[in-house]
């Protein structure tokens, strides 16, 4: 046993022993009585801190079974003042992981409402407690708690948490969202907030081992029972949830290896789940699952579904055996059916061609369905085709099937606009309705500002796609931007907020097109946000480009200031930036969010005062 692990275990045992002594000698019961009865603010704060510090497993169970449980929840939920809120949310966070039954009681007594209300805070510690409480509620609470979380718009409030600059807050919020996404009954609702769109970008930019070493909340790892609750996510229907679970197991594998506790993965039967995830998951899921398996010294799967285009006939045969079609493996092998041939197979190929001659048509149709599922898992993205494949999937999930065809034909940004119905047919896209969908999406790219017979732009004739476009500087305005997005969405407005790092290429113009197609341009003026605009005569700064685009397209600009002061000298700013000084601005005061929001809404240009909610369009952000 390594020294680090031994010291950690001794410290944990000492803490547990101290908590046992407090509870067994009546100290915890007395503390609960004093806590619930406390009126003096200073006394309640001291009692809150003491209670939060001894919330180990057995003490949580003691509190949950206590006749004072409801009063404890009420006291923690009604905390007033930032110090009491910190302790109150910390107490609730711990209680939410006691059991599923306790989670339901917490929800009934207002604990979940208190946590969601606290998500408005700017205190990092409070937000850490909120994010952890929400993931505990989603993990331990089960379907009933999931339903209540969605009713209280927890998926929306998870967005600013998942967008936080604090790694612990961000991680727990994303994990909570993944538990909700894994619930099949809620899958269609979960996508509405845009929070799920933050999962894959987070995983693509973090290394499991590095993240574990730099985030104090993960350095000691999780218990076997906690990891057991994460296992179902590895094989659920949500790609984001699968990838997140695989990432965590990759992180845990590194931690447990240092602690010489790798046996834990065998004890909870994680190897089988990880192998399935590595074999059948997306590229990210497979990558993290394989990393975990290698760290655990477990065997890797023989084939990976995302790499199907590179399969040999042997890989195809192994895949058929796993489907229970081992009798066909030899025929496929004899006819040298490789992965890239397999994904293009038709019903005729299976019944008449390939020398396979499947006589049972129903069996052939079932196999074709499995091939189509396999085709969806293929990851052909590389180079310039990556954003094309992403655009195709975002246009319609039904079109994800054709990303292989687009990649194989080498469709690029330059050739995309030249696609025609005949070309799509030659590419193998036989369904006419799917070709129509693709061509309509291409037309939107080609003619975003087409002119009608009246001389008006198309975006002026029809209702704008977005009610509000939020422009902000990520370094100082990301928290307010994400908070504002939630407030506006919960009032039925469609919001476009850039959330991932800007890349290069023509598709960055998607941001500018969305500005032109917005009814309002809300500009967050936070400390130093316009510094890069000074002397920017070539308009290279993205915030400057967004402001200029809004002004050029006649989109009403509403500045929202937050601790912002104009520089004493403004003559070095371009004219379009100086125009902002003459505009009426809304001063955002965090302590009075509702009042600030009401004033902002009164400034918005909302044709017909529509309250129809359009889905949040999540794209890119600038630093």
Buried (B, 14 or more C-beta within 10 A) or exposed (E): EEEEBEEBEEEEEEEBEEBBEBBEEEBBBEBBBBBBEBEEEEEBBBBBBBBBBBBBBBBBBBBBEBEBBBBBBBBBBEBEEEBBBBBBBBBBBBBBBBBBEBBBBBBEBBBBBBBBBBBBBEBBBBBBBBBBBBBBBBBBBBEEBBBBBBEBBBBBBBBBBBBBEBBBBBBBBBBBBBBBBBBEEBBEBBBBBBBBBBBBBBBEEBBBBEBBBEBEBBEBBBEEEBBBBBBEBBBBEBBBBBBBBBBBBBBBBBBBBBBEBBEBBEEBEBBEBBBBBBBBBBBBBBBBBBBBBBBBEBEBBEBBBBBBBEBBBBBBBBBBBBBEBEEBBEBBBEEEBBBBBBBEBBEEBBBEEBEBEBEEEEBBEEBBEEBEEBBBBBBBBEEBBBBBBEBBBBBEEEBBBBBBBBBBBEBBBEBBEEBEEEBBEEBEBEEEEBBEBBBEBBEEBEEBEEEEEEEEBBBBEEEBBBBBBBBBBBEBBBBBBBBBBBBBBBEEBBBBBBBBEBEEEEBBEBBBBBBBBBBBBBBBBBBEBBEBBBEBEEBEBBBBBBBBBBBEBEBBBBBBBBEBEEEEEEEEBBEBBEEBEEEEBBBBEBEEBEEBBEBBBEBBBBEEEBEEBBEBBBBBBBE
